[in-house]
Amino acid sequence: MNAPAKVVLAKGVPAKVLHISSGETVLQQQPEHSLLVRQGVKATILATAMPEQKFHILVEEGADVIICTIHQHAVSKSSSDVQKDARIQWIDILLDDSKLQLQTNLLGSGAELSAYQAFLGSADIQSDVIHTSGHTQSKMIARGILQNGLGTYRGTITIPPQSFGCVAHQRSDMILLDDQSRGDAIPILDVSNDDVQCSHGATLGQIDESKIFYLASRGFTEDQAKKMIVEGFLASIIEHVPNESVKQEIQQHLERGLTVGKEIRTVMKGG
């Protein structure tokens, strides 16, 4: 059994961008690894998940970390502990029937979480935040395109009795591209005091036909119109990806996924 690989990101580390892909670092060789982001450090981590992957990150006081991961046919468990005045931003792109469990514990006053997820095809996401300390903030946003599959999003915000002055928001939106797909959104607010600002919301539906009609009137085919609408729908998540080459890679994955989905629907219709 492999021991977790541990990486410490501290002030003075030459590279602030750590690539974890294609075997470029020791992290890719391990199914489980632990990261420590030292006090005051700013770090960006670009990762490609293994088929079964575990991340744990400790973000020390005043540190700021972005971790962007592409999950393809992957089962991932990610967690973080965020100390006083530290920030973490999770960006997860799920492709080809991937699963993600994400938990963030906001341990000190001023700690912040932003969690963004985009998925195509089938996906199962569980995203939880615990406001262990008062005066902490969290935002969890998920957007998915479902085709020939099932999308499930469970989001839980937990605020204990002693955690006053917290701000927490979550939202999930899904578009169904066919009649065979199904989406479930399960938002949970577990709030134990009144001195908080919390919200949750969810939408589920098919592409607005009026938008397709409008684009068709501008000379686009139906397939081109749907592609544009899908790309625009996911753009608010993908825009947070901090690397242009990774953005291009994600766009290529989405285009291939949409093409495969179209071919499957054509076969199912006998076309």
Secondary structure, DSSP 4 states (H G I P E B T S, - for coil): -PPPEEEEE-TT-S-SEEEE-TT-SGGGG-SEEEEEE-TT-EEEEEEE--SEEEEEEEE-TT-EEEEEEEEES-EEEEEEEE-TT-EEEEEEEEESSEEEEEEEEE-STT-EEEEEEEEESSEEEEEEEE--SSS-EEEEEEEEEESSSEEEEEEEEEE-TT--SEEEEEEEEEEE-STT-EEEEEEEEEE--SSEEEEEEEEEEEPPHHHHHHHHHTT--HHHHHHHHHHHHHHHHHTT-S-HHHHHHHHHHHHHHHHHHHHHHHHHHT-
